[in-house]
């Protein structure tokens, strides 16, 4: 199966609600690799790589996130940068 790469920006009340940890857990369940981090603008940015079906489920989950989150927008873009992840990591600033 072909591997796809996306940059996903999640907007709304997504910081301080365990979004990064929940994202890492969901990614692991779906065998999605990549990274998640908070941005200075208050969003969560995700670089995700994996098989198409797994990424579709992952992106669908991003529209809801963890229970305490209030997602208002999800922007999904193809990612063309280098992807060198063998797991899914949380990037802390």
N, CA, C and O atoms as a CHARMM CRD file, in Angstrom:
* protein
*
  372
    1    1 UNK  N      0.84100  -1.19500   0.00000 PROA 1      0.00000
    2    1 UNK  CA     0.00000   0.00000   0.00000 PROA 1      0.00000
    3    1 UNK  C      0.87800   1.24700   0.00000 PROA 1      0.00000
    4    1 UNK  O      1.91400   1.28300   0.66400 PROA 1      0.00000
    5    2 UNK  N      0.46400   2.25900  -0.74000 PROA 2      0.00000
    6    2 UNK  CA     1.25100   3.49400  -0.75700 PROA 2      0.00000
    7    2 UNK  C      1.14800   4.23800   0.57000 PROA 2      0.00000
    8    2 UNK  O      0.12300   4.20500   1.25200 PROA 2      0.00000
    9    3 UNK  N      2.22800   4.90000   0.90600 PROA 3      0.00000
   10    3 UNK  CA     2.28600   5.69800   2.13400 PROA 3      0.00000
   11    3 UNK  C      2.03200   7.15900   1.76300 PROA 3      0.00000
   12    3 UNK  O      2.56700   7.66300   0.77500 PROA 3      0.00000
   13    4 UNK  N      1.20800   7.82800   2.56800 PROA 4      0.00000
   14    4 UNK  CA     0.89200   9.23100   2.34000 PROA 4      0.00000
   15    4 UNK  C      1.40300  10.05100   3.51900 PROA 4      0.00000
   16    4 UNK  O      1.59600   9.53500   4.62000 PROA 4      0.00000
   17    5 UNK  N      1.61800  11.34100   3.26200 PROA 5      0.00000
   18    5 UNK  CA     2.14000  12.24800   4.28200 PROA 5      0.00000
   19    5 UNK  C      1.28200  13.51100   4.30600 PROA 5      0.00000
   20    5 UNK  O      1.00100  14.09900   3.26200 PROA 5      0.00000
   21    6 UNK  N      0.87300  13.91900   5.49500 PROA 6      0.00000
   22    6 UNK  CA     0.04400  15.11100   5.62500 PROA 6      0.00000
   23    6 UNK  C      0.51700  15.99800   6.76700 PROA 6      0.00000
   24    6 UNK  O      1.07400  15.53200   7.76100 PROA 6      0.00000
   25    7 UNK  N      0.27500  17.29500   6.58900 PROA 7      0.00000
   26    7 UNK  CA     0.39500  18.26200   7.67600 PROA 7      0.00000
   27    7 UNK  C     -1.03400  18.60100   8.05900 PROA 7      0.00000
   28    7 UNK  O     -1.82600  19.02600   7.21700 PROA 7      0.00000
   29    8 UNK  N     -1.36200  18.41400   9.32200 PROA 8      0.00000
   30    8 UNK  CA    -2.71600  18.64600   9.80900 PROA 8      0.00000
   31    8 UNK  C     -2.65300  19.73700  10.88000 PROA 8      0.00000
   32    8 UNK  O     -1.91500  19.61500  11.85700 PROA 8      0.00000
   33    9 UNK  N     -3.42300  20.78700  10.68900 PROA 9      0.00000
   34    9 UNK  CA    -3.50400  21.85300  11.68300 PROA 9      0.00000
   35    9 UNK  C     -4.89200  21.79900  12.30200 PROA 9      0.00000
   36    9 UNK  O     -5.90200  21.86000  11.60100 PROA 9      0.00000
   37   10 UNK  N     -4.92600  21.68500  13.61900 PROA 10     0.00000
   38   10 UNK  CA    -6.19500  21.59000  14.34000 PROA 10     0.00000
   39   10 UNK  C     -6.36700  22.87800  15.14000 PROA 10     0.00000
   40   10 UNK  O     -5.50600  23.25200  15.93600 PROA 10     0.00000
   41   11 UNK  N     -7.49100  23.54500  14.91400 PROA 11     0.00000
   42   11 UNK  CA    -7.76800  24.82500  15.56300 PROA 11     0.00000
   43   11 UNK  C     -8.94200  24.68400  16.53300 PROA 11     0.00000
   44   11 UNK  O     -9.77700  23.78900  16.39600 PROA 11     0.00000
   45   12 UNK  N     -8.98700  25.57300  17.49800 PROA 12     0.00000
   46   12 UNK  CA   -10.04500  25.57200  18.49500 PROA 12     0.00000
   47   12 UNK  C     -9.44000  25.52200  19.88900 PROA 12     0.00000
   48   12 UNK  O     -8.31500  25.97100  20.10800 PROA 12     0.00000
   49   13 UNK  N    -10.20300  24.96700  20.83100 PROA 13     0.00000
   50   13 UNK  CA    -9.66600  24.78700  22.18500 PROA 13     0.00000
   51   13 UNK  C     -8.96200  23.42800  22.19100 PROA 13     0.00000
   52   13 UNK  O     -9.54900  22.40100  22.53100 PROA 13     0.00000
   53   14 UNK  N     -7.68600  23.46100  21.80500 PROA 14     0.00000
   54   14 UNK  CA    -6.95300  22.20800  21.60200 PROA 14     0.00000
   55   14 UNK  C     -5.65400  22.14800  22.40000 PROA 14     0.00000
   56   14 UNK  O     -4.93700  21.15000  22.33200 PROA 14     0.00000
   57   15 UNK  N     -5.34400  23.18900  23.14500 PROA 15     0.00000
   58   15 UNK  CA    -4.17000  23.14600  24.01200 PROA 15     0.00000
   59   15 UNK  C     -4.64300  23.10300  25.46000 PROA 15     0.00000
   60   15 UNK  O     -5.62800  23.74400  25.82600 PROA 15     0.00000
   61   16 UNK  N     -3.92000  22.33300  26.28000 PROA 16     0.00000
   62   16 UNK  CA    -4.29900  22.20400  27.68400 PROA 16     0.00000
   63   16 UNK  C     -5.44100  21.22400  27.90900 PROA 16     0.00000
   64   16 UNK  O     -6.05600  21.22000  28.97600 PROA 16     0.00000
   65   17 UNK  N     -5.73100  20.38100  26.89800 PROA 17     0.00000
   66   17 UNK  CA    -6.83100  19.41800  27.00500 PROA 17     0.00000
   67   17 UNK  C     -6.34800  17.99800  26.65600 PROA 17     0.00000
   68   17 UNK  O     -7.14300  17.13600  26.28200 PROA 17     0.00000
   69   18 UNK  N     -5.04200  17.77600  26.78400 PROA 18     0.00000
   70   18 UNK  CA    -4.41900  16.47700  26.48400 PROA 18     0.00000
   71   18 UNK  C     -4.52700  16.09600  25.00700 PROA 18     0.00000
   72   18 UNK  O     -4.53700  14.91400  24.66600 PROA 18     0.00000
   73   19 UNK  N     -4.60800  17.09900  24.13800 PROA 19     0.00000
   74   19 UNK  CA    -4.74700  16.81000  22.71600 PROA 19     0.00000
   75   19 UNK  C     -3.52100  16.08400  22.17700 PROA 19     0.00000
   76   19 UNK  O     -3.65900  15.11000  21.43600 PROA 19     0.00000
   77   20 UNK  N     -2.31500  16.54500  22.53900 PROA 20     0.00000
   78   20 UNK  CA    -1.11200  15.90900  22.01300 PROA 20     0.00000
   79   20 UNK  C     -0.99100  14.45400  22.46200 PROA 20     0.00000
   80   20 UNK  O     -0.69000  13.57700  21.65300 PROA 20     0.00000
   81   21 UNK  N     -1.22400  14.19700  23.74000 PROA 21     0.00000
   82   21 UNK  CA    -1.12700  12.82600  24.25200 PROA 21     0.00000
   83   21 UNK  C     -2.19600  11.93500  23.62900 PROA 21     0.00000
   84   21 UNK  O     -1.92800  10.78300  23.28700 PROA 21     0.00000
   85   22 UNK  N     -3.40300  12.46800  23.48300 PROA 22     0.00000
   86   22 UNK  CA    -4.48100  11.69200  22.86700 PROA 22     0.00000
   87   22 UNK  C     -4.19000  11.41900  21.39200 PROA 22     0.00000
   88   22 UNK  O     -4.50900  10.34900  20.87400 PROA 22     0.00000
   89   23 UNK  N     -3.58300  12.39500  20.72800 PROA 23     0.00000
   90   23 UNK  CA    -3.21000  12.22900  19.31900 PROA 23     0.00000
   91   23 UNK  C     -2.16900  11.12800  19.18000 PROA 23     0.00000
   92   23 UNK  O     -2.25300  10.29400  18.27800 PROA 23     0.00000
   93   24 UNK  N     -1.19300  11.12900  20.07000 PROA 24     0.00000
   94   24 UNK  CA    -0.16100  10.09200  20.03800 PROA 24     0.00000
   95   24 UNK  C     -0.77000   8.70200  20.25700 PROA 24     0.00000
   96   24 UNK  O     -0.38800   7.74100  19.59000 PROA 24     0.00000
   97   25 UNK  N     -1.69800   8.60400  21.17300 PROA 25     0.00000
   98   25 UNK  CA    -2.35100   7.32100  21.44600 PROA 25     0.00000
   99   25 UNK  C     -3.15100   6.83600  20.23500 PROA 25     0.00000
  100   25 UNK  O     -3.06400   5.66600  19.86100 PROA 25     0.00000
  101   26 UNK  N     -3.93100   7.73600  19.62100 PROA 26     0.00000
  102   26 UNK  CA    -4.74000   7.37000  18.45300 PROA 26     0.00000
  103   26 UNK  C     -3.83200   6.98200  17.28800 PROA 26     0.00000
  104   26 UNK  O     -4.11200   6.01100  16.58500 PROA 26     0.00000
  105   27 UNK  N     -2.76000   7.72400  17.07800 PROA 27     0.00000
  106   27 UNK  CA    -1.82100   7.41400  16.00100 PROA 27     0.00000
  107   27 UNK  C     -1.22400   6.01900  16.19500 PROA 27     0.00000
  108   27 UNK  O     -1.10200   5.25300  15.24000 PROA 27     0.00000
  109   28 UNK  N     -0.86000   5.70000  17.41700 PROA 28     0.00000
  110   28 UNK  CA    -0.29400   4.37700  17.70200 PROA 28     0.00000
  111   28 UNK  C     -1.31000   3.27700  17.41800 PROA 28     0.00000
  112   28 UNK  O     -0.95000   2.22600  16.88800 PROA 28     0.00000
  113   29 UNK  N     -2.55900   3.50300  17.76100 PROA 29     0.00000
  114   29 UNK  CA    -3.61400   2.51700  17.50300 PROA 29     0.00000
  115   29 UNK  C     -3.78300   2.26100  16.01300 PROA 29     0.00000
  116   29 UNK  O     -4.10000   1.14400  15.60300 PROA 29     0.00000
  117   30 UNK  N     -3.56800   3.30300  15.19500 PROA 30     0.00000
  118   30 UNK  CA    -3.79700   3.20500  13.75100 PROA 30     0.00000
  119   30 UNK  C     -2.51300   2.97200  12.94800 PROA 30     0.00000
  120   30 UNK  O     -2.55200   2.94500  11.71800 PROA 30     0.00000
  121   31 UNK  N     -1.38400   2.80300  13.63000 PROA 31     0.00000
  122   31 UNK  CA    -0.08000   2.62100  12.97900 PROA 31     0.00000
  123   31 UNK  C      0.30500   3.82700  12.12100 PROA 31     0.00000
  124   31 UNK  O      0.92000   3.68300  11.06400 PROA 31     0.00000
  125   32 UNK  N     -0.06400   5.01000  12.59100 PROA 32     0.00000
  126   32 UNK  CA     0.32100   6.26000  11.93500 PROA 32     0.00000
  127   32 UNK  C      1.60000   6.74200  12.61400 PROA 32     0.00000
  128   32 UNK  O      1.70100   6.71900  13.84100 PROA 32     0.00000
  129   33 UNK  N      2.56000   7.17200  11.83300 PROA 33     0.00000
  130   33 UNK  CA     3.82200   7.68600  12.34900 PROA 33     0.00000
  131   33 UNK  C      3.84100   9.19400  12.18700 PROA 33     0.00000
  132   33 UNK  O      3.09100   9.74500  11.38100 PROA 33     0.00000
  133   34 UNK  N      4.70000   9.86800  12.95200 PROA 34     0.00000
  134   34 UNK  CA     4.82300  11.30400  12.78800 PROA 34     0.00000
  135   34 UNK  C      5.08700  12.01900  14.08500 PROA 34     0.00000
  136   34 UNK  O      5.76100  11.50200  14.97600 PROA 34     0.00000
  137   35 UNK  N      4.54100  13.23200  14.18200 PROA 35     0.00000
  138   35 UNK  CA     4.78900  14.08100  15.34400 PROA 35     0.00000
  139   35 UNK  C      3.63300  15.05400  15.54100 PROA 35     0.00000
  140   35 UNK  O      2.90000  15.37800  14.60700 PROA 35     0.00000
  141   36 UNK  N      3.49300  15.50500  16.77300 PROA 36     0.00000
  142   36 UNK  CA     2.46700  16.48600  17.12200 PROA 36     0.00000
  143   36 UNK  C      3.09800  17.52700  18.02500 PROA 36     0.00000
  144   36 UNK  O      3.93100  17.20700  18.87400 PROA 36     0.00000
  145   37 UNK  N      2.68900  18.80000  17.83200 PROA 37     0.00000
  146   37 UNK  CA     3.19900  19.86800  18.68600 PROA 37     0.00000
  147   37 UNK  C      2.17100  20.97700  18.78800 PROA 37     0.00000
  148   37 UNK  O      1.30300  21.12400  17.92700 PROA 37     0.00000
  149   38 UNK  N      2.28100  21.76200  19.86200 PROA 38     0.00000
  150   38 UNK  CA     1.48700  22.97200  20.00700 PROA 38     0.00000
  151   38 UNK  C      2.17900  24.07700  19.22900 PROA 38     0.00000
  152   38 UNK  O      3.40400  24.09100  19.10800 PROA 38     0.00000
  153   39 UNK  N      1.38300  25.00900  18.69900 PROA 39     0.00000
  154   39 UNK  CA     1.95500  26.16300  18.01300 PROA 39     0.00000
  155   39 UNK  C      1.75400  27.40400  18.87700 PROA 39     0.00000
  156   39 UNK  O      0.87200  27.42500  19.73600 PROA 39     0.00000
  157   40 UNK  N      2.56100  28.43300  18.65900 PROA 40     0.00000
  158   40 UNK  CA     2.38000  29.68100  19.42200 PROA 40     0.00000
  159   40 UNK  C      1.01200  30.31900  19.20100 PROA 40     0.00000
  160   40 UNK  O      0.54200  31.07400  20.05200 PROA 40     0.00000
  161   41 UNK  N      0.36400  30.02800  18.07200 PROA 41     0.00000
  162   41 UNK  CA    -0.95300  30.60200  17.77100 PROA 41     0.00000
  163   41 UNK  C     -2.08200  29.91200  18.53300 PROA 41     0.00000
  164   41 UNK  O     -3.23100  30.34900  18.46500 PROA 41     0.00000
  165   42 UNK  N     -1.76200  28.82800  19.26500 PROA 42     0.00000
  166   42 UNK  CA    -2.79300  28.13100  20.03000 PROA 42     0.00000
  167   42 UNK  C     -3.37200  26.92400  19.32600 PROA 42     0.00000
  168   42 UNK  O     -4.31600  26.31000  19.82100 PROA 42     0.00000
  169   43 UNK  N     -2.81900  26.57600  18.17500 PROA 43     0.00000
  170   43 UNK  CA    -3.28200  25.41000  17.42000 PROA 43     0.00000
  171   43 UNK  C     -2.42800  24.19700  17.77100 PROA 43     0.00000
  172   43 UNK  O     -1.45700  24.29800  18.52100 PROA 43     0.00000
  173   44 UNK  N     -2.80400  23.06400  17.22300 PROA 44     0.00000
  174   44 UNK  CA    -1.98700  21.85200  17.29200 PROA 44     0.00000
  175   44 UNK  C     -1.61000  21.50400  15.86000 PROA 44     0.00000
  176   44 UNK  O     -2.46300  21.46700  14.97300 PROA 44     0.00000
  177   45 UNK  N     -0.32600  21.25000  15.64500 PROA 45     0.00000
  178   45 UNK  CA     0.16700  20.89200  14.32000 PROA 45     0.00000
  179   45 UNK  C      0.64200  19.44000  14.34200 PROA 45     0.00000
  180   45 UNK  O      1.37500  19.02400  15.23900 PROA 45     0.00000
  181   46 UNK  N      0.21400  18.68400  13.34400 PROA 46     0.00000
  182   46 UNK  CA     0.53400  17.26400  13.25900 PROA 46     0.00000
  183   46 UNK  C      1.16400  16.97900  11.90200 PROA 46     0.00000
  184   46 UNK  O      0.66200  17.42200  10.87000 PROA 46     0.00000
  185   47 UNK  N      2.25000  16.24700  11.91100 PROA 47     0.00000
  186   47 UNK  CA     2.79600  15.66900  10.69000 PROA 47     0.00000
  187   47 UNK  C      2.49000  14.18200  10.79700 PROA 47     0.00000
  188   47 UNK  O      2.92600  13.52500  11.74200 PROA 47     0.00000
  189   48 UNK  N      1.74800  13.65200   9.84100 PROA 48     0.00000
  190   48 UNK  CA     1.30500  12.25800   9.91100 PROA 48     0.00000
  191   48 UNK  C      1.66300  11.52800   8.62600 PROA 48     0.00000
  192   48 UNK  O      1.51100  12.05800   7.52600 PROA 48     0.00000
  193   49 UNK  N      2.13600  10.31100   8.78900 PROA 49     0.00000
  194   49 UNK  CA     2.46900   9.47800   7.63900 PROA 49     0.00000
  195   49 UNK  C      1.94400   8.07200   7.88700 PROA 49     0.00000
  196   49 UNK  O      2.02500   7.55100   8.99900 PROA 49     0.00000
  197   50 UNK  N      1.40800   7.47100   6.84100 PROA 50     0.00000
  198   50 UNK  CA     0.86100   6.12900   6.98300 PROA 50     0.00000
  199   50 UNK  C      0.06000   5.72800   5.77000 PROA 50     0.00000
  200   50 UNK  O      0.03400   6.43100   4.75900 PROA 50     0.00000
  201   51 UNK  N     -0.59200   4.59200   5.88200 PROA 51     0.00000
  202   51 UNK  CA    -1.43400   4.10500   4.79300 PROA 51     0.00000
  203   51 UNK  C     -2.71300   4.93800   4.72000 PROA 51     0.00000
  204   51 UNK  O     -3.19900   5.45100   5.72900 PROA 51     0.00000
  205   52 UNK  N     -3.23500   5.05700   3.52600 PROA 52     0.00000
  206   52 UNK  CA    -4.37800   5.94300   3.26400 PROA 52     0.00000
  207   52 UNK  C     -5.55500   5.69800   4.19900 PROA 52     0.00000
  208   52 UNK  O     -6.08800   6.64800   4.77300 PROA 52     0.00000
  209   53 UNK  N     -5.97400   4.44200   4.36500 PROA 53     0.00000
  210   53 UNK  CA    -7.14000   4.14900   5.21500 PROA 53     0.00000
  211   53 UNK  C     -6.89900   4.56000   6.65800 PROA 53     0.00000
  212   53 UNK  O     -7.78300   5.11700   7.31000 PROA 53     0.00000
  213   54 UNK  N     -5.69700   4.28100   7.15400 PROA 54     0.00000
  214   54 UNK  CA    -5.36100   4.65100   8.53000 PROA 54     0.00000
  215   54 UNK  C     -5.35900   6.16100   8.68900 PROA 54     0.00000
  216   54 UNK  O     -5.84700   6.68100   9.69300 PROA 54     0.00000
  217   55 UNK  N     -4.81400   6.87100   7.70800 PROA 55     0.00000
  218   55 UNK  CA    -4.79000   8.33000   7.78000 PROA 55     0.00000
  219   55 UNK  C     -6.18800   8.92300   7.69500 PROA 55     0.00000
  220   55 UNK  O     -6.47300   9.92600   8.35000 PROA 55     0.00000
  221   56 UNK  N     -7.05900   8.32100   6.90000 PROA 56     0.00000
  222   56 UNK  CA    -8.44400   8.81100   6.83100 PROA 56     0.00000
  223   56 UNK  C     -9.11300   8.70600   8.19900 PROA 56     0.00000
  224   56 UNK  O     -9.79400   9.63900   8.62600 PROA 56     0.00000
  225   57 UNK  N     -8.92600   7.58100   8.89000 PROA 57     0.00000
  226   57 UNK  CA    -9.49600   7.40300  10.23100 PROA 57     0.00000
  227   57 UNK  C     -8.87600   8.38700  11.21400 PROA 57     0.00000
  228   57 UNK  O     -9.56700   8.95600  12.05900 PROA 57     0.00000
  229   58 UNK  N     -7.56100   8.58300  11.09400 PROA 58     0.00000
  230   58 UNK  CA    -6.84500   9.49900  11.97000 PROA 58     0.00000
  231   58 UNK  C     -7.35300  10.93600  11.78000 PROA 58     0.00000
  232   58 UNK  O     -7.61400  11.63600  12.75800 PROA 58     0.00000
  233   59 UNK  N     -7.48800  11.36500  10.54600 PROA 59     0.00000
  234   59 UNK  CA    -7.97200  12.71800  10.25800 PROA 59     0.00000
  235   59 UNK  C     -9.40700  12.88800  10.75300 PROA 59     0.00000
  236   59 UNK  O     -9.76700  13.94400  11.27400 PROA 59     0.00000
  237   60 UNK  N    -10.21300  11.86300  10.59200 PROA 60     0.00000
  238   60 UNK  CA   -11.58900  11.91100  11.10100 PROA 60     0.00000
  239   60 UNK  C    -11.57300  12.11700  12.61900 PROA 60     0.00000
  240   60 UNK  O    -12.35500  12.90500  13.15000 PROA 60     0.00000
  241   61 UNK  N    -10.68400  11.40900  13.31000 PROA 61     0.00000
  242   61 UNK  CA   -10.55900  11.56500  14.76200 PROA 61     0.00000
  243   61 UNK  C    -10.13600  12.99200  15.11300 PROA 61     0.00000
  244   61 UNK  O    -10.62200  13.55400  16.09500 PROA 61     0.00000
  245   62 UNK  N     -9.23900  13.58100  14.32700 PROA 62     0.00000
  246   62 UNK  CA    -8.74700  14.93800  14.59100 PROA 62     0.00000
  247   62 UNK  C     -9.87800  15.95800  14.60900 PROA 62     0.00000
  248   62 UNK  O     -9.75500  16.99300  15.26600 PROA 62     0.00000
  249   63 UNK  N    -10.96500  15.69800  13.91400 PROA 63     0.00000
  250   63 UNK  CA   -12.10200  16.61900  13.90900 PROA 63     0.00000
  251   63 UNK  C    -12.81500  16.65700  15.25700 PROA 63     0.00000
  252   63 UNK  O    -13.54400  17.60700  15.54000 PROA 63     0.00000
  253   64 UNK  N    -12.61700  15.64100  16.08700 PROA 64     0.00000
  254   64 UNK  CA   -13.22600  15.61000  17.41800 PROA 64     0.00000
  255   64 UNK  C    -12.17300  15.78100  18.50000 PROA 64     0.00000
  256   64 UNK  O    -12.32900  16.60300  19.40200 PROA 64     0.00000
  257   65 UNK  N    -11.09400  15.00100  18.40700 PROA 65     0.00000
  258   65 UNK  CA   -10.04500  15.04600  19.41900 PROA 65     0.00000
  259   65 UNK  C    -10.51300  14.44900  20.73200 PROA 65     0.00000
  260   65 UNK  O    -11.53600  13.76500  20.77600 PROA 65     0.00000
  261   66 UNK  N     -9.77100  14.70300  21.80500 PROA 66     0.00000
  262   66 UNK  CA   -10.16600  14.17600  23.11200 PROA 66     0.00000
  263   66 UNK  C    -11.42300  14.87800  23.63100 PROA 66     0.00000
  264   66 UNK  O    -11.83400  15.91500  23.10900 PROA 66     0.00000
  265   67 UNK  N    -12.00600  14.30600  24.64100 PROA 67     0.00000
  266   67 UNK  CA   -13.29100  14.75900  25.17200 PROA 67     0.00000
  267   67 UNK  C    -13.31800  16.25600  25.51800 PROA 67     0.00000
  268   67 UNK  O    -14.30400  16.93200  25.22500 PROA 67     0.00000
  269   68 UNK  N    -12.26200  16.77800  26.13100 PROA 68     0.00000
  270   68 UNK  CA   -12.25700  18.17200  26.58100 PROA 68     0.00000
  271   68 UNK  C    -11.97000  19.16700  25.46000 PROA 68     0.00000
  272   68 UNK  O    -12.11000  20.37300  25.66400 PROA 68     0.00000
  273   69 UNK  N    -11.58200  18.70000  24.30900 PROA 69     0.00000
  274   69 UNK  CA   -11.25400  19.60400  23.19500 PROA 69     0.00000
  275   69 UNK  C    -12.52100  20.13200  22.52500 PROA 69     0.00000
  276   69 UNK  O    -13.57800  19.50200  22.55400 PROA 69     0.00000
  277   70 UNK  N    -12.37500  21.30800  21.92200 PROA 70     0.00000
  278   70 UNK  CA   -13.45000  21.86400  21.10400 PROA 70     0.00000
  279   70 UNK  C    -12.81300  22.27200  19.77700 PROA 70     0.00000
  280   70 UNK  O    -12.30900  23.38600  19.63500 PROA 70     0.00000
  281   71 UNK  N    -12.84200  21.36100  18.81700 PROA 71     0.00000
  282   71 UNK  CA   -12.22300  21.58900  17.52000 PROA 71     0.00000
  283   71 UNK  C    -13.15100  22.43900  16.65900 PROA 71     0.00000
  284   71 UNK  O    -14.32800  22.11700  16.49200 PROA 71     0.00000
  285   72 UNK  N    -12.60900  23.52600  16.11700 PROA 72     0.00000
  286   72 UNK  CA   -13.41000  24.39800  15.25800 PROA 72     0.00000
  287   72 UNK  C    -13.02400  24.26600  13.78500 PROA 72     0.00000
  288   72 UNK  O    -13.82800  24.56500  12.90200 PROA 72     0.00000
  289   73 UNK  N    -11.79200  23.81700  13.52000 PROA 73     0.00000
  290   73 UNK  CA   -11.33700  23.69600  12.13300 PROA 73     0.00000
  291   73 UNK  C    -10.16700  22.72400  12.06100 PROA 73     0.00000
  292   73 UNK  O     -9.31700  22.68400  12.95000 PROA 73     0.00000
  293   74 UNK  N    -10.14100  21.94400  10.99200 PROA 74     0.00000
  294   74 UNK  CA    -9.01700  21.04000  10.71600 PROA 74     0.00000
  295   74 UNK  C     -8.57200  21.31400   9.28300 PROA 74     0.00000
  296   74 UNK  O     -9.36200  21.20600   8.34500 PROA 74     0.00000
  297   75 UNK  N     -7.30400  21.66700   9.12900 PROA 75     0.00000
  298   75 UNK  CA    -6.73700  21.93600   7.81300 PROA 75     0.00000
  299   75 UNK  C     -5.77400  20.80300   7.48300 PROA 75     0.00000
  300   75 UNK  O     -4.82000  20.55300   8.22100 PROA 75     0.00000
  301   76 UNK  N     -6.02700  20.12300   6.37600 PROA 76     0.00000
  302   76 UNK  CA    -5.19600  18.99100   5.95400 PROA 76     0.00000
  303   76 UNK  C     -4.51800  19.36300   4.64300 PROA 76     0.00000
  304   76 UNK  O     -5.17600  19.70600   3.66100 PROA 76     0.00000
  305   77 UNK  N     -3.19400  19.28900   4.64600 PROA 77     0.00000
  306   77 UNK  CA    -2.40600  19.62100   3.45700 PROA 77     0.00000
  307   77 UNK  C     -1.41200  18.50000   3.17500 PROA 77     0.00000
  308   77 UNK  O     -0.92000  17.86200   4.10500 PROA 77     0.00000
  309   78 UNK  N     -1.11600  18.25800   1.91400 PROA 78     0.00000
  310   78 UNK  CA    -0.04000  17.30200   1.61900 PROA 78     0.00000
  311   78 UNK  C      1.26000  17.81900   2.23000 PROA 78     0.00000
  312   78 UNK  O      1.52100  19.02200   2.20900 PROA 78     0.00000
  313   79 UNK  N      2.06200  16.93000   2.76500 PROA 79     0.00000
  314   79 UNK  CA     3.33500  17.30500   3.36600 PROA 79     0.00000
  315   79 UNK  C      4.45700  16.80300   2.47400 PROA 79     0.00000
  316   79 UNK  O      4.54800  15.61200   2.17800 PROA 79     0.00000
  317   80 UNK  N      5.30300  17.71800   2.05500 PROA 80     0.00000
  318   80 UNK  CA     6.37600  17.35300   1.13100 PROA 80     0.00000
  319   80 UNK  C      7.74800  17.41600   1.78000 PROA 80     0.00000
  320   80 UNK  O      8.74900  17.12100   1.12800 PROA 80     0.00000
  321   81 UNK  N      7.81500  17.79200   3.03800 PROA 81     0.00000
  322   81 UNK  CA     9.09400  17.83200   3.73700 PROA 81     0.00000
  323   81 UNK  C      9.57500  16.42600   4.03800 PROA 81     0.00000
  324   81 UNK  O      8.89600  15.44500   3.73400 PROA 81     0.00000
  325   82 UNK  N     10.73500  16.33700   4.63000 PROA 82     0.00000
  326   82 UNK  CA    11.26700  15.01200   4.95600 PROA 82     0.00000
  327   82 UNK  C     10.53700  14.44500   6.17200 PROA 82     0.00000
  328   82 UNK  O     10.26200  15.15300   7.14200 PROA 82     0.00000
  329   83 UNK  N     10.23800  13.18200   6.09500 PROA 83     0.00000
  330   83 UNK  CA     9.56300  12.47200   7.17600 PROA 83     0.00000
  331   83 UNK  C     10.48800  11.36000   7.62600 PROA 83     0.00000
  332   83 UNK  O     10.75100  10.41900   6.87600 PROA 83     0.00000
  333   84 UNK  N     10.97900  11.46700   8.84600 PROA 84     0.00000
  334   84 UNK  CA    11.93400  10.49200   9.33900 PROA 84     0.00000
  335   84 UNK  C     11.48100   9.96500  10.69700 PROA 84     0.00000
  336   84 UNK  O     12.26000   9.92400  11.64900 PROA 84     0.00000
  337   85 UNK  N     10.23400   9.57100  10.77500 PROA 85     0.00000
  338   85 UNK  CA     9.70300   9.09200  12.04900 PROA 85     0.00000
  339   85 UNK  C      9.48200   7.58100  11.98700 PROA 85     0.00000
  340   85 UNK  O      8.91500   7.05900  11.02700 PROA 85     0.00000
  341   86 UNK  N      9.93300   6.90700  13.01100 PROA 86     0.00000
  342   86 UNK  CA     9.69400   5.47400  13.10900 PROA 86     0.00000
  343   86 UNK  C      8.60700   5.18800  14.14100 PROA 86     0.00000
  344   86 UNK  O      8.23300   4.03900  14.37600 PROA 86     0.00000
  345   87 UNK  N      8.11000   6.26700  14.75200 PROA 87     0.00000
  346   87 UNK  CA     7.02800   6.14000  15.71500 PROA 87     0.00000
  347   87 UNK  C      6.23000   7.45400  15.65300 PROA 87     0.00000
  348   87 UNK  O      6.36100   8.21000  14.69000 PROA 87     0.00000
  349   88 UNK  N      5.42600   7.71900  16.65300 PROA 88     0.00000
  350   88 UNK  CA     4.69200   8.98100  16.71100 PROA 88     0.00000
  351   88 UNK  C      5.13000   9.68600  17.99100 PROA 88     0.00000
  352   88 UNK  O      4.96300   9.16000  19.09200 PROA 88     0.00000
  353   89 UNK  N      5.68700  10.87100  17.83300 PROA 89     0.00000
  354   89 UNK  CA     6.27000  11.56500  18.97800 PROA 89     0.00000
  355   89 UNK  C      5.54900  12.87700  19.28600 PROA 89     0.00000
  356   89 UNK  O      4.90000  13.47100  18.42500 PROA 89     0.00000
  357   90 UNK  N      5.68200  13.30200  20.52600 PROA 90     0.00000
  358   90 UNK  CA     5.19500  14.61300  20.95700 PROA 90     0.00000
  359   90 UNK  C      6.39200  15.53100  21.01200 PROA 90     0.00000
  360   90 UNK  O      7.38300  15.23400  21.68000 PROA 90     0.00000
  361   91 UNK  N      6.30200  16.65500  20.30500 PROA 91     0.00000
  362   91 UNK  CA     7.37400  17.64600  20.33000 PROA 91     0.00000
  363   91 UNK  C      6.99200  18.69300  21.36300 PROA 91     0.00000
  364   91 UNK  O      5.94100  19.32700  21.26200 PROA 91     0.00000
  365   92 UNK  N      7.85600  18.86900  22.36100 PROA 92     0.00000
  366   92 UNK  CA     7.59700  19.85900  23.41400 PROA 92     0.00000
  367   92 UNK  C      8.50700  21.04500  23.20600 PROA 92     0.00000
  368   92 UNK  O      9.67700  20.89200  22.85700 PROA 92     0.00000
  369   93 UNK  N      7.96900  22.21700  23.41800 PROA 93     0.00000
  370   93 UNK  CA     8.77000  23.44400  23.21800 PROA 93     0.00000
  371   93 UNK  C      9.47900  23.80300  24.47900 PROA 93     0.00000
  372   93 UNK  O     10.20200  24.79900  24.52000 PROA 93     0.00000
